[in-house]
Each structure stands twice: as C-alpha cells, then as structure tokens.
Amino acid sequence: MSLPASDLSKQPDHRTTMDLGLVLPETAEVRDGRLFVGGVDLTDLARTEGTALYVFDEQHLRHQMEAYVTAFRSQYLNADIIYASKAFLNKAVVRIVEEEGLCLDVSGGGELACALSVDYPAARVFVHGNNKTPRELEEAISAGVGRIVVDSFDELDRVSKIAGEHGITQEIYLRITPGVEADTHEYIKTGCEDSKFGFTMKDGFALAAVGRALSTPNVHLVGLHCHIGSQIFKLDPFAEAAQVMVAFLDQIRTEYSATLGELDLGGGLGIAYLTDDQPASVQEFAQMLCGAVKDACGRHDFPLPRLLVEPGRSLVANAGMTLYTVGTIKELPGIRTFVAVDGGMSDNIRTALYHADYEPTLANKADQPRTQIVTLCGKHCESGDAVVLDMPLQEAEVGDIVCVFSTGAYNQTMASNYNGQPRPGVAFLRDGHAKMVTRRETYEDLYARDTL
Ligand SMILES: Cc1ncc(COP(=O)(O)O)c(C=O)c1O
C-alpha cells in the first residue's frame, strides 16, 4: 500500500486557522497566535500531556447532541436519537449521552460493557452487528437491553433460544436493506443489495424474515431498522429509504395483520472534513426525514411510528481533533514535502484505508497563513501511513504542534498498537480546563496480557 501521487499543481490556500469554517469546533479561538479550544491552549496541553492526543470540545459535543434532540422532537412527537458509539466511545462520552437524553447503539460486547460500567440504562441500549456472538447476545439479553436489531435467520434463532432460557420475551427489530444507493465511499455504503448487513427486500426475503420473526417464540418484533451508509451529503437517499421502509411497514400490515410501531432509519449524515464541504445541517436532515416519514405514512394511511435515528459521525466528528508534534520534515523536490508526526495510521486509519481528507493547522502558529502543501505522514512502517494528504499548512518546523480537525469519529475507536504504539489519551476541554477522560496507554498496558 502506498500513497497516491501528490498533486503538484495544488496551491496553498493561505487561510489562517480561523478561516477554516465548518471544520472548526465551536469554541475554537486564536489568542496570541495560538489555537485555543474550550479555553485551553492546545500547544501547552500537547507539551504537558504529550502527543499524539485526542482532544474534544465538550461544549460542541453537548450542543450537537442537543441540536439533534431538538431538531427531531420539534418536527416529530415520538422521536429518539440513538448515539452510534462505534464512532467514539469511552466512559465519559457515555455519561454525556445519558445526560443529554440520547439512547445508545452498541455493536459489540465491549461497547455494551463500557455502557454498563457507568450504569447507562440497559433499556435504552440498541444492539447491532451482523454477526453477534452467542456470548454477546447472552450478555445483552441478561443485561436487559432495550432492542436487539436482528440481522440474520441464525441470529433470530439464537436470540429466541437465549431469551427463552432467561424466561423473557426480547423486543427486537429486523435490519432491512432497502436497496437505496447513497452517494458515499464504497466502503461505507450499506443500504445497497450487495451488502453483508440485514435482510434484502429483493425476492421477498425481508418479508419472509418478518413472517419468521412474528412466529418465533420468546421474541417480540416491534420495529424495523435500516442504515444506508455513512458520510452522506445528499439528503434524497434518506427520504427514499424512509419511503421504502414505510411502504414495507404497510406491506407487513397487509400480509400479516401486524402493525409495527417503531422505525429506526440509522445514521449516516455527512460532516465537513474540508472547509469547502457543504453537508446538510442537522435541522435540514430532521426536517427532510420527519417530513418523508409523515408523508409516506399519510399516503399509506399508516399510524406514525416511533421514529429513531442513529447518528455517530455527525454527533462527534467536528468536536474532536488530534494533536501531534512534528518530528522531522523531508522535502522531496518534484514529489512532495513530508511532515512526519508522532502518530499516524495507529490513531487514524481512515487516511490509509480510503484516503480520507482532513484540514490541518499548526496550533502554535494558528494566526499564520497556510503557505505550503504537505503530506502529514505518520511514524509507522507502511508507505501508506499518512494522516493528511496534500493539504495546506503553515511553514512547519520540528517541534511544532499539529492540530488535525474533525477526527472525533472513527479514529479513537479504530486505533491500533501497530509498531508498539501506545494509543493516545483523550482530553475533554471545557471552560479553560482540560480533563483527561482516557489516559494514554503505557508500554505495560501493551503487553499486560502476555505470559511466557
Ligand atoms: C447500524 C449503524 N447505525 C449507525 C451508524 C452510524 O453512522 P454515522 O456515523 O455515519 O452516523 C453506523 C455506522 O456505520 C451503523 O452501521
């Protein structure tokens, strides 16, 4: 795996940090040339806590959650927001999710364990995954989770068996693939027919699955789920999926005389990774989605179901940043300039995985214009190890503090220990105070599970 060739015609944008618009967290400001978030000097923080370090603007995080709840509830009486914890998870964010009144989506036993460890109410947990293990199902059912989103016939049987052993009836959804194409990267499209997730509507497969679920003991089918993909800018596919799903609810009512009362339309709203990106706002998303569900229900004379959405990225990505220290710089004439940082694909795999875009700045030179085009490479033993490809940056020197914006989603949760790299800590920044909510891993942590 190597990097795509640098675009040598690309020109620096000469923007300073505060010109970066939507990618900036809410409380970003520049004081005496330095970038502050939550009233905290990121350069000082990086130098005292060490880098690489994930930092979050706590006010931004809370406001984004609040914005989702308000936007949906103002459009739709019976709406709930479920935070997709795969985007970013630690105990502190679970606490905030609870305080802000959101439900929680978990896709693995470890995510559920994290939620339960801080007494997040199990009844508000939605369990996802295309191949939940028997152990994970046992843990979920014995904890009393609210809904299990069943993804296959094998799983339906497993849930039924385990719920029976516990003497309970487990409330479930079925995950449906609505056959809707979203305009996003191939790797994060999930609603099309060729997907490992859920039951396809093609050839009556999903309808048959509903029939099976309705007659399976120890489970109660209360609703349907779909998720068409992630980082989606155009809202039309969401509306299309909503219409398809309501039409399917109507078909189920006709076929089985069953009126399912809940509809979870997944996550997927895109965010700005680049300053010029123009994602829909949460308000626009809510208006469009609630409108599409209400219209479709009206057309089918179907009672309005409880409506749920499951955002991950759009709740946390722009609240988060990663701080690094510049270790070395290599100018390769006619090829590119490498600025090497003390992290890389171990803390941000998205760039190596699908050449994701990010906006960087130098936190200690935040008022200076970004006058060169660089590749921020990592410290790992892979040629494709990069955090930022071909983006403008201020004139960098060894020891500068790099801040990469919009890394709040799918960075920390996808981190690895490649090359024995301890995973970064996480700091929440608010009111001039930095709280380390996850400490940096130690070398001892890395090999604590080994025996000789
Ligand atoms: C089932 C499900 N729900 C919600 C999400 C969250 O998506 P996003 O982070 O794009 O909002 C995902 C992520 O892929 C998912 O698989």
The ligand as a Tripos MOL2 file, in Angstrom:
@<TRIPOS>MOLECULE
LIG
   16    16     1     0     0
SMALL
NO_CHARGES

@<TRIPOS>ATOM
      1 C1        -26.0690    0.3570   12.0410 C.3       1 LIG1
      2 C2        -25.3840    1.6740   12.0730 C.ar      1 LIG1
      3 N1        -26.0110    2.6950   12.6640 N.ar      1 LIG1
      4 C3        -25.4230    3.9050   12.7610 C.ar      1 LIG1
      5 C4        -24.1690    4.1310   12.2290 C.ar      1 LIG1
      6 C5        -23.5710    5.4970   12.3770 C.3       1 LIG1
      7 O1        -23.3470    6.0760   11.1440 O.3       1 LIG1
      8 P1        -22.7570    7.5360   11.0560 P.3       1 LIG1
      9 O2        -21.5500    7.5790   11.8890 O.co2     1 LIG1
     10 O3        -22.4570    7.7190    9.6050 O.co2     1 LIG1
     11 O4        -23.8180    8.4720   11.5090 O.co2     1 LIG1
     12 C6        -23.4900    3.0930   11.5940 C.ar      1 LIG1
     13 C7        -22.1540    3.3110   11.0230 C.2       1 LIG1
     14 O5        -21.7620    2.8360   10.0110 O.2       1 LIG1
     15 C8        -24.1190    1.8170   11.5130 C.ar      1 LIG1
     16 O6        -23.5140    0.7930   10.9410 O.3       1 LIG1
@<TRIPOS>BOND
     1     1     2 1
     2     2     3 ar
     3     2    15 ar
     4     3     4 ar
     5     4     5 ar
     6     5     6 1
     7     5    12 ar
     8     6     7 1
     9     7     8 1
    10     8     9 2
    11     8    10 1
    12     8    11 1
    13    12    13 1
    14    12    15 ar
    15    13    14 2
    16    15    16 1
@<TRIPOS>SUBSTRUCTURE
     1 LIG1         1 GROUP 0 **** ****
